[in-house]
Amino acid sequence: VQLVESGGGLVQAGGSLRLSCAASGSTFSINSMGWYRQAPGKQRELVAAITSTTGYTTYADSVKGRFTISRDNAKNTMYLQMNSLKPEDTAVYYCNAWSMFDQDYWGQGTQVTVSS
């Protein structure tokens, strides 16, 4: 499975961005996908995740009500709509996929910078 993120950039506080993650390869094997982020000097953390079949979603408390994760199975693409962005959302955002064979896949990351 290969994952390619897009949609990062620079935005002012209160603004919005939409990240995309396009999956290719053995996409049939993906059980769930998620977005993680890593800010400088901090550990990588889960932002949101979604299952492939039921569409069940989960969010970090820090983004609940502001971020929405979704997927388009026909396009093998996952999205993260980020609204009301805050400077503390600044990080490199990574797309992740977990397969039925217990394998983890990661994208290359996309930078999100929120200015105050």
Helices and strands as residue ranges (DSSP letters): E 2-6, E 9-12, E 17-24, G 27-29, E 30-38, E 45-51, E 57-59, E 67-72, E 77-82, G 87-89, E 91-99, E 104-106, E 110-115
